């Protein structure tokens, strides 16, 4: 006799990412987030980057606001992720323009 609540969930088809190691899934997720941020920054809006933590790990707050759409996005990034985001020339130019 089966115990109550036993469901055949394991028989369903799983996504490819579910079979990957958690570190690999994390890297893919960070890449998708950075790509999305890069696209939104290049499209325009008000951009602010501030350091919110210095110890034990540097954490930066990236704020993107598009008043015309009533949209605001806040993302926390570590130093390595922020540097990867700023590698794109278009993003770096927008950061320089917004800091003036």
Biopython code that builds the backbone (N, CA, C, O; Angstrom):
import numpy as np
from Bio.PDB.StructureBuilder import StructureBuilder

atoms = [
    (1, "UNK", "N", (0.836, -1.175, 0.000)),
    (1, "UNK", "CA", (0.000, 0.000, 0.000)),
    (1, "UNK", "C", (0.889, 1.250, 0.000)),
    (1, "UNK", "O", (1.889, 1.318, 0.715)),
    (2, "UNK", "N", (0.502, 2.233, -0.815)),
    (2, "UNK", "CA", (1.248, 3.494, -0.905)),
    (2, "UNK", "C", (0.890, 4.400, 0.262)),
    (2, "UNK", "O", (-0.262, 4.448, 0.694)),
    (3, "UNK", "N", (1.876, 5.108, 0.763)),
    (3, "UNK", "CA", (1.548, 6.087, 1.802)),
    (3, "UNK", "C", (0.762, 7.248, 1.195)),
    (3, "UNK", "O", (0.943, 7.566, 0.020)),
    (4, "UNK", "N", (-0.102, 7.879, 1.978)),
    (4, "UNK", "CA", (-0.881, 9.001, 1.429)),
    (4, "UNK", "C", (0.037, 10.149, 1.024)),
    (4, "UNK", "O", (1.036, 10.439, 1.682)),
    (5, "UNK", "N", (-0.334, 10.791, -0.078)),
    (5, "UNK", "CA", (0.444, 11.929, -0.554)),
    (5, "UNK", "C", (1.589, 11.554, -1.468)),
    (5, "UNK", "O", (2.395, 12.418, -1.813)),
    (6, "UNK", "N", (1.694, 10.291, -1.876)),
    (6, "UNK", "CA", (2.767, 9.889, -2.790)),
    (6, "UNK", "C", (2.306, 10.173, -4.216)),
    (6, "UNK", "O", (1.317, 9.609, -4.683)),
    (7, "UNK", "N", (3.028, 11.046, -4.897)),
    (7, "UNK", "CA", (2.667, 11.422, -6.257)),
    (7, "UNK", "C", (3.791, 11.048, -7.201)),
    (7, "UNK", "O", (4.947, 10.943, -6.792)),
    (8, "UNK", "N", (3.457, 10.850, -8.445)),
    (8, "UNK", "CA", (4.458, 10.461, -9.441)),
    (8, "UNK", "C", (5.081, 11.699, -10.072)),
    (8, "UNK", "O", (5.017, 11.875, -11.289)),
    (9, "UNK", "N", (5.667, 12.535, -9.272)),
    (9, "UNK", "CA", (6.274, 13.752, -9.788)),
    (9, "UNK", "C", (7.566, 13.431, -10.528)),
    (9, "UNK", "O", (7.908, 14.117, -11.492)),
    (10, "UNK", "N", (8.277, 12.417, -10.101)),
    (10, "UNK", "CA", (9.571, 12.110, -10.708)),
    (10, "UNK", "C", (9.442, 11.626, -12.148)),
    (10, "UNK", "O", (10.438, 11.591, -12.869)),
    (11, "UNK", "N", (8.247, 11.254, -12.582)),
    (11, "UNK", "CA", (8.065, 10.750, -13.936)),
    (11, "UNK", "C", (7.919, 11.868, -14.967)),
    (11, "UNK", "O", (7.956, 11.603, -16.169)),
    (12, "UNK", "N", (7.754, 13.105, -14.520)),
    (12, "UNK", "CA", (7.553, 14.200, -15.469)),
    (12, "UNK", "C", (8.865, 14.580, -16.154)),
    (12, "UNK", "O", (9.951, 14.304, -15.646)),
    (13, "UNK", "N", (8.744, 15.202, -17.285)),
    (13, "UNK", "CA", (9.925, 15.665, -18.014)),
    (13, "UNK", "C", (10.502, 16.882, -17.296)),
    (13, "UNK", "O", (9.766, 17.788, -16.905)),
    (14, "UNK", "N", (11.801, 16.893, -17.130)),
    (14, "UNK", "CA", (12.463, 18.001, -16.438)),
    (14, "UNK", "C", (13.220, 18.850, -17.449)),
    (14, "UNK", "O", (13.616, 18.378, -18.515)),
    (15, "UNK", "N", (13.410, 20.104, -17.090)),
    (15, "UNK", "CA", (14.159, 20.989, -17.970)),
    (15, "UNK", "C", (15.631, 20.612, -17.941)),
    (15, "UNK", "O", (16.096, 19.937, -17.023)),
    (16, "UNK", "N", (16.351, 21.053, -18.950)),
    (16, "UNK", "CA", (17.777, 20.752, -19.039)),
    (16, "UNK", "C", (18.535, 21.336, -17.859)),
    (16, "UNK", "O", (19.452, 20.704, -17.334)),
    (17, "UNK", "N", (18.158, 22.541, -17.438)),
    (17, "UNK", "CA", (18.869, 23.202, -16.340)),
    (17, "UNK", "C", (18.727, 22.462, -15.026)),
    (17, "UNK", "O", (19.606, 22.568, -14.170)),
    (18, "UNK", "N", (17.658, 21.722, -14.840)),
    (18, "UNK", "CA", (17.469, 20.998, -13.584)),
    (18, "UNK", "C", (18.511, 19.901, -13.400)),
    (18, "UNK", "O", (18.777, 19.480, -12.274)),
    (19, "UNK", "N", (19.099, 19.436, -14.495)),
    (19, "UNK", "CA", (20.099, 18.373, -14.399)),
    (19, "UNK", "C", (21.503, 18.915, -14.176)),
    (19, "UNK", "O", (22.419, 18.148, -13.879)),
    (20, "UNK", "N", (21.687, 20.216, -14.314)),
    (20, "UNK", "CA", (23.011, 20.811, -14.155)),
    (20, "UNK", "C", (23.379, 20.972, -12.686)),
    (20, "UNK", "O", (22.514, 21.004, -11.810)),
    (21, "UNK", "N", (24.663, 21.071, -12.440)),
    (21, "UNK", "CA", (25.168, 21.342, -11.096)),
    (21, "UNK", "C", (24.690, 22.732, -10.672)),
    (21, "UNK", "O", (24.609, 23.632, -11.508)),
    (22, "UNK", "N", (24.374, 22.924, -9.390)),
    (22, "UNK", "CA", (23.879, 24.237, -8.945)),
    (22, "UNK", "C", (24.795, 25.406, -9.294)),
    (22, "UNK", "O", (24.307, 26.501, -9.576)),
    (23, "UNK", "N", (26.101, 25.201, -9.282)),
    (23, "UNK", "CA", (27.020, 26.297, -9.638)),
    (23, "UNK", "C", (26.854, 26.695, -11.099)),
    (23, "UNK", "O", (26.909, 27.879, -11.431)),
    (24, "UNK", "N", (26.651, 25.713, -11.974)),
    (24, "UNK", "CA", (26.450, 26.008, -13.394)),
    (24, "UNK", "C", (25.124, 26.732, -13.609)),
    (24, "UNK", "O", (25.043, 27.659, -14.415)),
    (25, "UNK", "N", (24.086, 26.309, -12.888)),
    (25, "UNK", "CA", (22.793, 26.998, -12.997)),
    (25, "UNK", "C", (22.925, 28.435, -12.523)),
    (25, "UNK", "O", (22.341, 29.343, -13.114)),
    (26, "UNK", "N", (23.680, 28.641, -11.472)),
    (26, "UNK", "CA", (23.880, 29.982, -10.936)),
    (26, "UNK", "C", (24.576, 30.882, -11.954)),
    (26, "UNK", "O", (24.181, 32.034, -12.135)),
    (27, "UNK", "N", (25.597, 30.369, -12.612)),
    (27, "UNK", "CA", (26.321, 31.158, -13.611)),
    (27, "UNK", "C", (25.406, 31.548, -14.766)),
    (27, "UNK", "O", (25.453, 32.683, -15.240)),
    (28, "UNK", "N", (24.580, 30.618, -15.218)),
    (28, "UNK", "CA", (23.648, 30.923, -16.311)),
    (28, "UNK", "C", (22.640, 31.980, -15.875)),
    (28, "UNK", "O", (22.290, 32.870, -16.650)),
    (29, "UNK", "N", (22.179, 31.879, -14.641)),
    (29, "UNK", "CA", (21.206, 32.844, -14.130)),
    (29, "UNK", "C", (21.823, 34.236, -14.049)),
    (29, "UNK", "O", (21.188, 35.218, -14.433)),
    (30, "UNK", "N", (23.049, 34.327, -13.555)),
    (30, "UNK", "CA", (23.738, 35.620, -13.469)),
    (30, "UNK", "C", (23.917, 36.204, -14.862)),
    (30, "UNK", "O", (23.725, 37.404, -15.059)),
    (31, "UNK", "N", (24.281, 35.368, -15.832)),
    (31, "UNK", "CA", (24.461, 35.843, -17.206)),
    (31, "UNK", "C", (23.151, 36.401, -17.761)),
    (31, "UNK", "O", (23.151, 37.448, -18.409)),
    (32, "UNK", "N", (22.028, 35.708, -17.513)),
    (32, "UNK", "CA", (20.730, 36.197, -17.990)),
    (32, "UNK", "C", (20.359, 37.525, -17.328)),
    (32, "UNK", "O", (19.846, 38.428, -17.988)),
    (33, "UNK", "N", (20.617, 37.641, -16.033)),
    (33, "UNK", "CA", (20.311, 38.887, -15.320)),
    (33, "UNK", "C", (21.146, 40.034, -15.870)),
    (33, "UNK", "O", (20.628, 41.127, -16.099)),
    (34, "UNK", "N", (22.441, 39.790, -16.082)),
    (34, "UNK", "CA", (23.313, 40.841, -16.613)),
    (34, "UNK", "C", (22.909, 41.238, -18.029)),
    (34, "UNK", "O", (22.941, 42.421, -18.369)),
    (35, "UNK", "N", (22.532, 40.270, -18.857)),
    (35, "UNK", "CA", (22.072, 40.588, -20.215)),
    (35, "UNK", "C", (20.814, 41.453, -20.169)),
    (35, "UNK", "O", (20.690, 42.417, -20.925)),
    (36, "UNK", "N", (19.891, 41.109, -19.288)),
    (36, "UNK", "CA", (18.661, 41.877, -19.149)),
    (36, "UNK", "C", (18.953, 43.300, -18.664)),
    (36, "UNK", "O", (18.408, 44.267, -19.195)),
    (37, "UNK", "N", (19.809, 43.417, -17.661)),
    (37, "UNK", "CA", (20.195, 44.744, -17.162)),
    (37, "UNK", "C", (20.873, 45.566, -18.245)),
    (37, "UNK", "O", (20.571, 46.748, -18.411)),
    (38, "UNK", "N", (21.782, 44.952, -18.976)),
    (38, "UNK", "CA", (22.517, 45.643, -20.042)),
    (38, "UNK", "C", (21.537, 46.204, -21.067)),
    (38, "UNK", "O", (21.666, 47.354, -21.487)),
    (39, "UNK", "N", (20.567, 45.404, -21.464)),
    (39, "UNK", "CA", (19.576, 45.840, -22.450)),
    (39, "UNK", "C", (18.767, 47.024, -21.925)),
    (39, "UNK", "O", (18.562, 48.001, -22.644)),
    (40, "UNK", "N", (18.310, 46.942, -20.687)),
    (40, "UNK", "CA", (17.492, 48.016, -20.124)),
    (40, "UNK", "C", (18.293, 49.295, -19.913)),
    (40, "UNK", "O", (17.757, 50.391, -20.077)),
    (41, "UNK", "N", (19.559, 49.174, -19.553)),
    (41, "UNK", "CA", (20.398, 50.357, -19.350)),
    (41, "UNK", "C", (20.626, 51.079, -20.668)),
    (41, "UNK", "O", (20.566, 52.307, -20.721)),
    (42, "UNK", "N", (20.886, 50.332, -21.726)),
    (42, "UNK", "CA", (21.143, 50.934, -23.037)),
    (42, "UNK", "C", (19.884, 51.615, -23.572)),
    (42, "UNK", "O", (19.975, 52.641, -24.246)),
    (43, "UNK", "N", (18.706, 51.050, -23.278)),
    (43, "UNK", "CA", (17.453, 51.626, -23.771)),
    (43, "UNK", "C", (17.151, 52.987, -23.153)),
    (43, "UNK", "O", (16.413, 53.776, -23.743)),
    (44, "UNK", "N", (17.698, 53.273, -21.993)),
    (44, "UNK", "CA", (17.507, 54.597, -21.404)),
    (44, "UNK", "C", (16.924, 54.540, -20.017)),
    (44, "UNK", "O", (16.656, 53.469, -19.472)),
    (45, "UNK", "N", (16.733, 55.720, -19.457)),
    (45, "UNK", "CA", (16.228, 55.827, -18.095)),
    (45, "UNK", "C", (17.288, 56.410, -17.183)),
    (45, "UNK", "O", (18.417, 56.665, -17.601)),
    (46, "UNK", "N", (16.913, 56.614, -15.947)),
    (46, "UNK", "CA", (17.829, 57.171, -14.958)),
    (46, "UNK", "C", (18.551, 56.021, -14.263)),
    (46, "UNK", "O", (17.924, 55.060, -13.818)),
    (47, "UNK", "N", (19.873, 56.128, -14.174)),
    (47, "UNK", "CA", (20.692, 55.044, -13.641)),
    (47, "UNK", "C", (21.510, 55.536, -12.456)),
    (47, "UNK", "O", (22.132, 56.596, -12.516)),
    (48, "UNK", "N", (21.503, 54.757, -11.379)),
    (48, "UNK", "CA", (22.326, 55.041, -10.199)),
    (48, "UNK", "C", (22.988, 53.744, -9.751)),
    (48, "UNK", "O", (22.352, 52.691, -9.704)),
    (49, "UNK", "N", (24.279, 53.838, -9.422)),
    (49, "UNK", "CA", (25.012, 52.695, -8.887)),
    (49, "UNK", "C", (25.657, 53.145, -7.586)),
    (49, "UNK", "O", (26.396, 54.129, -7.555)),
    (50, "UNK", "N", (25.368, 52.415, -6.509)),
    (50, "UNK", "CA", (25.924, 52.763, -5.199)),
    (50, "UNK", "C", (26.465, 51.515, -4.518)),
    (50, "UNK", "O", (25.929, 50.420, -4.685)),
    (51, "UNK", "N", (27.526, 51.694, -3.756)),
    (51, "UNK", "CA", (28.052, 50.582, -2.960)),
    (51, "UNK", "C", (27.292, 50.565, -1.640)),
    (51, "UNK", "O", (27.236, 51.573, -0.934)),
    (52, "UNK", "N", (26.707, 49.414, -1.309)),
    (52, "UNK", "CA", (25.922, 49.319, -0.081)),
    (52, "UNK", "C", (26.635, 48.514, 1.005)),
    (52, "UNK", "O", (26.373, 48.720, 2.189)),
    (53, "UNK", "N", (27.523, 47.610, 0.628)),
    (53, "UNK", "CA", (28.311, 46.840, 1.589)),
    (53, "UNK", "C", (29.755, 46.783, 1.133)),
    (53, "UNK", "O", (30.036, 46.672, -0.061)),
    (54, "UNK", "N", (30.661, 46.860, 2.081)),
    (54, "UNK", "CA", (32.080, 46.758, 1.747)),
    (54, "UNK", "C", (32.709, 45.507, 2.342)),
    (54, "UNK", "O", (33.695, 44.993, 1.813)),
    (55, "UNK", "N", (32.147, 45.020, 3.435)),
    (55, "UNK", "CA", (32.749, 43.897, 4.133)),
    (55, "UNK", "C", (31.673, 42.907, 4.522)),
    (55, "UNK", "O", (30.633, 43.364, 4.995)),
    (56, "UNK", "N", (31.802, 41.668, 4.381)),
    (56, "UNK", "CA", (32.926, 40.853, 3.945)),
    (56, "UNK", "C", (33.054, 40.776, 2.422)),
    (56, "UNK", "O", (34.056, 40.288, 1.899)),
    (57, "UNK", "N", (32.030, 41.261, 1.719)),
    (57, "UNK", "CA", (32.048, 41.221, 0.259)),
    (57, "UNK", "C", (31.424, 42.510, -0.248)),
    (57, "UNK", "O", (30.410, 42.962, 0.283)),
    (58, "UNK", "N", (32.026, 43.105, -1.276)),
    (58, "UNK", "CA", (31.473, 44.345, -1.825)),
    (58, "UNK", "C", (30.180, 44.048, -2.578)),
    (58, "UNK", "O", (30.137, 43.190, -3.460)),
    (59, "UNK", "N", (29.141, 44.767, -2.213)),
    (59, "UNK", "CA", (27.843, 44.627, -2.865)),
    (59, "UNK", "C", (27.427, 46.005, -3.367)),
    (59, "UNK", "O", (27.529, 47.000, -2.649)),
    (60, "UNK", "N", (26.956, 46.046, -4.616)),
    (60, "UNK", "CA", (26.530, 47.294, -5.242)),
    (60, "UNK", "C", (25.045, 47.221, -5.563)),
    (60, "UNK", "O", (24.519, 46.172, -5.935)),
    (61, "UNK", "N", (24.385, 48.364, -5.410)),
    (61, "UNK", "CA", (22.962, 48.480, -5.727)),
    (61, "UNK", "C", (22.848, 49.226, -7.050)),
    (61, "UNK", "O", (23.288, 50.370, -7.164)),
    (62, "UNK", "N", (22.261, 48.581, -8.043)),
    (62, "UNK", "CA", (22.053, 49.182, -9.360)),
    (62, "UNK", "C", (20.573, 49.533, -9.455)),
    (62, "UNK", "O", (19.713, 48.653, -9.425)),
    (63, "UNK", "N", (20.286, 50.828, -9.569)),
    (63, "UNK", "CA", (18.909, 51.315, -9.652)),
    (63, "UNK", "C", (18.674, 51.870, -11.046)),
    (63, "UNK", "O", (19.420, 52.729, -11.515)),
    (64, "UNK", "N", (17.646, 51.378, -11.698)),
    (64, "UNK", "CA", (17.276, 51.844, -13.029)),
    (64, "UNK", "C", (15.828, 52.295, -12.966)),
    (64, "UNK", "O", (14.947, 51.540, -12.553)),
    (65, "UNK", "N", (15.590, 53.531, -13.379)),
    (65, "UNK", "CA", (14.242, 54.084, -13.319)),
    (65, "UNK", "C", (13.858, 54.656, -14.677)),
    (65, "UNK", "O", (14.616, 55.413, -15.284)),
    (66, "UNK", "N", (12.669, 54.282, -15.144)),
    (66, "UNK", "CA", (12.118, 54.813, -16.391)),
    (66, "UNK", "C", (10.797, 55.496, -16.023)),
    (66, "UNK", "O", (9.755, 54.842, -15.976)),
    (67, "UNK", "N", (10.837, 56.823, -15.758)),
    (67, "UNK", "CA", (9.631, 57.526, -15.301)),
    (67, "UNK", "C", (8.480, 57.483, -16.304)),
    (67, "UNK", "O", (7.317, 57.441, -15.903)),
    (68, "UNK", "N", (8.785, 57.493, -17.591)),
    (68, "UNK", "CA", (7.726, 57.486, -18.603)),
    (68, "UNK", "C", (6.866, 56.228, -18.499)),
    (68, "UNK", "O", (5.675, 56.258, -18.808)),
    (69, "UNK", "N", (7.466, 55.138, -18.069)),
    (69, "UNK", "CA", (6.730, 53.881, -17.943)),
    (69, "UNK", "C", (6.334, 53.580, -16.502)),
    (69, "UNK", "O", (5.645, 52.593, -16.243)),
    (70, "UNK", "N", (6.762, 54.422, -15.563)),
    (70, "UNK", "CA", (6.498, 54.152, -14.154)),
    (70, "UNK", "C", (7.195, 52.883, -13.694)),
    (70, "UNK", "O", (6.637, 52.099, -12.927)),
    (71, "UNK", "N", (8.412, 52.690, -14.168)),
    (71, "UNK", "CA", (9.145, 51.443, -13.951)),
    (71, "UNK", "C", (10.402, 51.709, -13.142)),
    (71, "UNK", "O", (11.134, 52.661, -13.413)),
    (72, "UNK", "N", (10.650, 50.874, -12.157)),
    (72, "UNK", "CA", (11.879, 50.968, -11.377)),
    (72, "UNK", "C", (12.396, 49.555, -11.131)),
    (72, "UNK", "O", (11.638, 48.654, -10.772)),
    (73, "UNK", "N", (13.699, 49.380, -11.331)),
    (73, "UNK", "CA", (14.334, 48.080, -11.118)),
    (73, "UNK", "C", (15.535, 48.287, -10.209)),
    (73, "UNK", "O", (16.361, 49.169, -10.445)),
    (74, "UNK", "N", (15.624, 47.477, -9.184)),
    (74, "UNK", "CA", (16.747, 47.518, -8.248)),
    (74, "UNK", "C", (17.370, 46.131, -8.226)),
    (74, "UNK", "O", (16.685, 45.134, -7.997)),
    (75, "UNK", "N", (18.671, 46.078, -8.465)),
    (75, "UNK", "CA", (19.394, 44.810, -8.493)),
    (75, "UNK", "C", (20.655, 44.937, -7.654)),
    (75, "UNK", "O", (21.362, 45.941, -7.735)),
    (76, "UNK", "N", (20.935, 43.923, -6.851)),
    (76, "UNK", "CA", (22.160, 43.884, -6.060)),
    (76, "UNK", "C", (23.177, 43.002, -6.768)),
    (76, "UNK", "O", (22.873, 41.871, -7.148)),
    (77, "UNK", "N", (24.390, 43.527, -6.944)),
    (77, "UNK", "CA", (25.452, 42.797, -7.640)),
    (77, "UNK", "C", (26.735, 42.835, -6.824)),
    (77, "UNK", "O", (26.995, 43.793, -6.095)),
    (78, "UNK", "N", (27.532, 41.782, -6.956)),
    (78, "UNK", "CA", (28.862, 41.820, -6.352)),
    (78, "UNK", "C", (29.814, 42.522, -7.317)),
    (78, "UNK", "O", (29.438, 42.840, -8.445)),
    (79, "UNK", "N", (31.040, 42.761, -6.872)),
    (79, "UNK", "CA", (32.003, 43.522, -7.684)),
    (79, "UNK", "C", (32.261, 42.840, -9.028)),
    (79, "UNK", "O", (32.303, 43.510, -10.060)),
    (80, "UNK", "N", (32.432, 41.528, -9.028)),
    (80, "UNK", "CA", (32.732, 40.805, -10.270)),
    (80, "UNK", "C", (31.599, 40.954, -11.284)),
    (80, "UNK", "O", (31.847, 41.186, -12.468)),
    (81, "UNK", "N", (30.366, 40.822, -10.823)),
    (81, "UNK", "CA", (29.217, 40.960, -11.724)),
    (81, "UNK", "C", (29.087, 42.386, -12.241)),
    (81, "UNK", "O", (28.766, 42.595, -13.411)),
    (82, "UNK", "N", (29.334, 43.366, -11.381)),
    (82, "UNK", "CA", (29.278, 44.763, -11.816)),
    (82, "UNK", "C", (30.334, 45.044, -12.876)),
    (82, "UNK", "O", (30.062, 45.737, -13.856)),
    (83, "UNK", "N", (31.526, 44.515, -12.688)),
    (83, "UNK", "CA", (32.586, 44.715, -13.684)),
    (83, "UNK", "C", (32.218, 44.064, -15.011)),
    (83, "UNK", "O", (32.503, 44.618, -16.073)),
    (84, "UNK", "N", (31.583, 42.888, -14.960)),
    (84, "UNK", "CA", (31.142, 42.251, -16.207)),
    (84, "UNK", "C", (30.058, 43.076, -16.886)),
    (84, "UNK", "O", (30.012, 43.154, -18.114)),
    (85, "UNK", "N", (29.182, 43.695, -16.089)),
    (85, "UNK", "CA", (28.142, 44.557, -16.653)),
    (85, "UNK", "C", (28.759, 45.776, -17.323)),
    (85, "UNK", "O", (28.306, 46.195, -18.389)),
    (86, "UNK", "N", (29.787, 46.347, -16.707)),
    (86, "UNK", "CA", (30.422, 47.556, -17.237)),
    (86, "UNK", "C", (31.405, 47.271, -18.365)),
    (86, "UNK", "O", (31.960, 48.207, -18.939)),
    (87, "UNK", "N", (31.635, 46.002, -18.699)),
    (87, "UNK", "CA", (32.516, 45.658, -19.819)),
    (87, "UNK", "C", (31.960, 46.149, -21.154)),
    (87, "UNK", "O", (32.721, 46.454, -22.073)),
    (88, "UNK", "N", (30.640, 46.224, -21.258)),
    (88, "UNK", "CA", (30.016, 46.692, -22.498)),
    (88, "UNK", "C", (30.209, 48.202, -22.616)),
    (88, "UNK", "O", (29.919, 48.947, -21.679)),
    (89, "UNK", "N", (30.697, 48.645, -23.764)),
    (89, "UNK", "CA", (30.982, 50.069, -23.979)),
    (89, "UNK", "C", (29.735, 50.938, -23.843)),
    (89, "UNK", "O", (29.803, 52.043, -23.305)),
    (90, "UNK", "N", (28.581, 50.435, -24.337)),
    (90, "UNK", "CA", (27.350, 51.224, -24.279)),
    (90, "UNK", "C", (26.939, 51.473, -22.829)),
    (90, "UNK", "O", (26.498, 52.567, -22.479)),
    (91, "UNK", "N", (27.086, 50.450, -21.996)),
    (91, "UNK", "CA", (26.711, 50.580, -20.586)),
    (91, "UNK", "C", (27.654, 51.548, -19.884)),
    (91, "UNK", "O", (27.214, 52.399, -19.111)),
    (92, "UNK", "N", (28.935, 51.419, -20.149)),
    (92, "UNK", "CA", (29.923, 52.302, -19.530)),
    (92, "UNK", "C", (29.660, 53.761, -19.908)),
    (92, "UNK", "O", (29.791, 54.655, -19.072)),
    (93, "UNK", "N", (29.289, 53.998, -21.162)),
    (93, "UNK", "CA", (28.966, 55.356, -21.617)),
    (93, "UNK", "C", (27.740, 55.899, -20.874)),
    (93, "UNK", "O", (27.727, 57.061, -20.466)),
    (94, "UNK", "N", (26.708, 55.062, -20.699)),
    (94, "UNK", "CA", (25.496, 55.488, -19.977)),
    (94, "UNK", "C", (25.810, 55.799, -18.520)),
    (94, "UNK", "O", (25.252, 56.739, -17.954)),
    (95, "UNK", "N", (26.696, 55.020, -17.907)),
    (95, "UNK", "CA", (27.074, 55.269, -16.512)),
    (95, "UNK", "C", (27.804, 56.595, -16.409)),
    (95, "UNK", "O", (27.563, 57.370, -15.484)),
    (96, "UNK", "N", (28.687, 56.858, -17.346)),
    (96, "UNK", "CA", (29.422, 58.131, -17.335)),
    (96, "UNK", "C", (28.479, 59.310, -17.530)),
    (96, "UNK", "O", (28.618, 60.333, -16.859)),
    (97, "UNK", "N", (27.513, 59.173, -18.452)),
    (97, "UNK", "CA", (26.556, 60.260, -18.692)),
    (97, "UNK", "C", (25.665, 60.494, -17.480)),
    (97, "UNK", "O", (25.349, 61.638, -17.155)),
    (98, "UNK", "N", (25.259, 59.424, -16.812)),
    (98, "UNK", "CA", (24.349, 59.574, -15.671)),
    (98, "UNK", "C", (25.051, 60.120, -14.436)),
    (98, "UNK", "O", (24.397, 60.638, -13.531)),
    (99, "UNK", "N", (26.380, 60.008, -14.388)),
    (99, "UNK", "CA", (27.101, 60.506, -13.216)),
    (99, "UNK", "C", (27.408, 62.000, -13.314)),
    (99, "UNK", "O", (27.895, 62.590, -12.350)),
    (100, "UNK", "N", (27.133, 62.614, -14.454)),
    (100, "UNK", "CA", (27.386, 64.058, -14.616)),
    (100, "UNK", "C", (26.309, 64.888, -13.972)),
    (100, "UNK", "O", (26.367, 66.117, -14.015)),
]
sb = StructureBuilder()
sb.init_structure("model")
sb.init_model(0)
sb.init_chain("A")
sb.init_seg("    ")
for serial, (resi, resn, name, xyz) in enumerate(atoms, 1):
    if name == "N":
        sb.init_residue(resn, " ", resi, " ")
    sb.init_atom(name, np.array(xyz, "f"), 0.0, 1.0, " ", f" {name:<3s}", serial, name[0])
structure = sb.get_structure()
